[in-house]
Amino acid sequence: MSSIQQSAALPVSRIGLAAAFGAFLSWGFLPLYFHLIGPRVSAWEILLHRVLWTALLLAVLTLALGRIGRIRAVFANTRLCGALVVTALLVATNWGTFIWAVVNSHVVDASLGYYINPLLNIALGFLFLGERLRRLQWVAVAIAALGVLLSIIAYGAVPWVALILAMSFGFYGLIRKQLAVDSVTGLLVETLFLAPIALVWLVTLYAQGDAAFGLIDIRTDALLIGAGIFTIVPFTLFAAGARRLRLGTLGLIQYLTPTLQFLTGVLILGERFTPADIVTFACIWTGLAIYTIDLLRASAHRPAAV
């Protein structure tokens, strides 16, 4: 590579790394943000405002950037719209489960879900995309499955929060990977599909006297509006990082999110972490370590890039 090519590639790498770190750090601190909103706002109202403000702010941004043609193109494609309805339901399930987990002191369970997600992605690629698994990948997935099984045995219950988060996000990524639509446009269309449901639900909350927006204080209102900003900014940073970084690099940085969520749950929010949890997390972390080793070995055989 010439010196000119090297100097051109370096800023892109730095921008990509900065964007990726910004995205995963933001997602890692998301439990604290939702925790700040306070117990007087239900998890479901937080979800509704996240959907509505994300849709509104993205619509304004799309208009400002003159990208309305991309939205028209999506709505003109019936098959694409149908797929985005499915991904909209998956993202709503993921957001709703995560917010419920934060409000109900299950942040550690949520972090487990996002630790499981990279290993679930390997399995989904094998099952639905015909991707061949390397030996270490099989071992990593098997150890992660063992961790989930041990959790079921220890508690006598399925870790639903972790599994719903991992599966909704995994299937969301699987479907979106195959759609010819950019990430920001796709998110706007998804939230536009969800917006009518969110509006009807929000009106119902007001009718029942269970709504909080505009009825508590300005701080709460600002935080609920900010849920849209806290959705768009890391999502945009992630898209920027994904365009500029190798998938392996992105895969390693993504561990920041569940690690910060885990530390937040245990050290800041004081959630329990039992010996059974230690065994379960040890299995997941071991699986991720094996996955990471395999990822680094595979990357070593590719052309040098960040």
ZITAJO-V107114 format. One record per pair of residues at least 6 apart in sequence whose ideal C-beta (glycine too) atoms are under 7 Angstrom apart, sorted by the first residue. I is the first residue (numbers start at 0). J is the second residue. If there is no record, write none. Layout:
i=I j=J
i=I j=J
This chain:
i=11 j=243
i=12 j=243
i=12 j=305
i=14 j=243
i=15 j=240
i=15 j=243
i=15 j=244
i=15 j=305
i=16 j=244
i=16 j=305
i=18 j=236
i=18 j=239
i=18 j=240
i=19 j=237
i=19 j=240
i=19 j=244
i=19 j=249
i=19 j=252
i=20 j=252
i=21 j=233
i=21 j=236
i=22 j=233
i=22 j=236
i=22 j=237
i=22 j=240
i=23 j=252
i=23 j=253
i=23 j=255
i=23 j=256
i=24 j=255
i=25 j=229
i=25 j=232
i=25 j=233
i=26 j=233
i=26 j=256
i=27 j=255
i=27 j=256
i=27 j=259
i=27 j=260
i=28 j=259
i=29 j=229
i=30 j=101
i=30 j=106
i=30 j=260
i=30 j=263
i=30 j=264
i=31 j=263
i=32 j=229
i=33 j=45
i=33 j=98
i=33 j=101
i=33 j=102
i=34 j=101
i=34 j=268
i=35 j=222
i=36 j=45
i=36 j=219
i=36 j=222
i=36 j=223
i=37 j=219
i=39 j=211
i=39 j=215
i=40 j=211
i=40 j=219
i=41 j=209
i=42 j=98
i=42 j=99
i=42 j=102
i=44 j=204
i=44 j=210
i=44 j=211
i=45 j=98
i=45 j=223
i=45 j=226
i=46 j=94
i=46 j=95
i=46 j=98
i=47 j=197
i=47 j=200
i=47 j=201
i=48 j=212
i=48 j=223
i=48 j=226
i=49 j=94
i=49 j=226
i=49 j=227
i=49 j=230
i=50 j=91
i=50 j=190
i=50 j=193
i=50 j=194
i=50 j=197
i=51 j=194
i=51 j=197
i=51 j=198
i=52 j=224
i=52 j=226
i=52 j=227
i=53 j=190
i=53 j=227
i=53 j=230
i=53 j=231
i=54 j=187
i=54 j=190
i=54 j=191
i=54 j=194
i=55 j=227
i=56 j=227
i=56 j=228
i=56 j=231
i=57 j=183
i=57 j=186
i=57 j=187
i=57 j=190
i=57 j=231
i=58 j=187
i=61 j=67
i=61 j=70
i=61 j=187
i=69 j=184
i=70 j=184
i=70 j=187
i=70 j=188
i=73 j=79
i=73 j=80
i=73 j=180
i=73 j=184
i=73 j=188
i=74 j=80
i=79 j=178
i=79 j=180
i=82 j=174
i=82 j=178
i=83 j=185
i=83 j=188
i=83 j=189
i=83 j=192
i=84 j=192
i=85 j=174
i=86 j=171
i=86 j=174
i=86 j=175
i=86 j=189
i=87 j=189
i=87 j=192
i=87 j=193
i=89 j=167
i=89 j=170
i=89 j=171
i=90 j=171
i=90 j=189
i=91 j=193
i=92 j=163
i=92 j=167
i=93 j=164
i=93 j=167
i=93 j=168
i=93 j=171
i=96 j=160
i=96 j=163
i=96 j=164
i=96 j=167
i=97 j=109
i=97 j=164
i=100 j=106
i=100 j=108
i=100 j=109
i=100 j=160
i=104 j=268
i=104 j=270
i=105 j=160
i=106 j=260
i=106 j=263
i=106 j=264
i=106 j=268
i=106 j=270
i=107 j=261
i=107 j=264
i=107 j=265
i=107 j=270
i=107 j=272
i=107 j=276
i=108 j=158
i=108 j=160
i=108 j=161
i=109 j=160
i=109 j=164
i=109 j=260
i=110 j=257
i=110 j=260
i=110 j=261
i=110 j=264
i=111 j=158
i=111 j=161
i=111 j=280
i=111 j=283
i=112 j=160
i=112 j=161
i=112 j=162
i=112 j=164
i=112 j=165
i=113 j=164
i=113 j=256
i=113 j=257
i=113 j=260
i=114 j=257
i=114 j=283
i=114 j=287
i=115 j=143
i=115 j=161
i=115 j=165
i=115 j=283
i=116 j=165
i=116 j=168
i=116 j=169
i=117 j=250
i=117 j=253
i=117 j=287
i=117 j=290
i=118 j=139
i=118 j=140
i=118 j=143
i=118 j=286
i=118 j=287
i=118 j=290
i=119 j=165
i=119 j=166
i=119 j=169
i=120 j=169
i=120 j=172
i=121 j=132
i=121 j=136
i=121 j=140
i=122 j=140
i=123 j=169
i=123 j=173
i=124 j=130
i=125 j=132
i=127 j=173
i=133 j=293
i=135 j=289
i=135 j=292
i=135 j=293
i=136 j=290
i=136 j=293
i=138 j=289
i=139 j=286
i=139 j=289
i=139 j=290
i=139 j=293
i=140 j=286
i=142 j=282
i=142 j=285
i=142 j=286
i=142 j=289
i=143 j=282
i=143 j=283
i=143 j=286
i=145 j=282
i=146 j=279
i=146 j=282
i=146 j=283
i=147 j=158
i=149 j=278
i=149 j=279
i=149 j=282
i=150 j=158
i=150 j=275
i=150 j=279
i=151 j=157
i=153 j=275
i=154 j=275
i=175 j=185
i=178 j=185
i=182 j=234
i=182 j=238
i=183 j=235
i=183 j=238
i=186 j=234
i=201 j=210
i=204 j=210
i=211 j=219
i=212 j=220
i=212 j=223
i=213 j=220
i=240 j=249
i=241 j=249
i=244 j=305
i=245 j=298
i=245 j=304
i=245 j=305
i=247 j=294
i=247 j=298
i=248 j=305
i=250 j=294
i=251 j=291
i=254 j=287
i=264 j=270
i=265 j=272
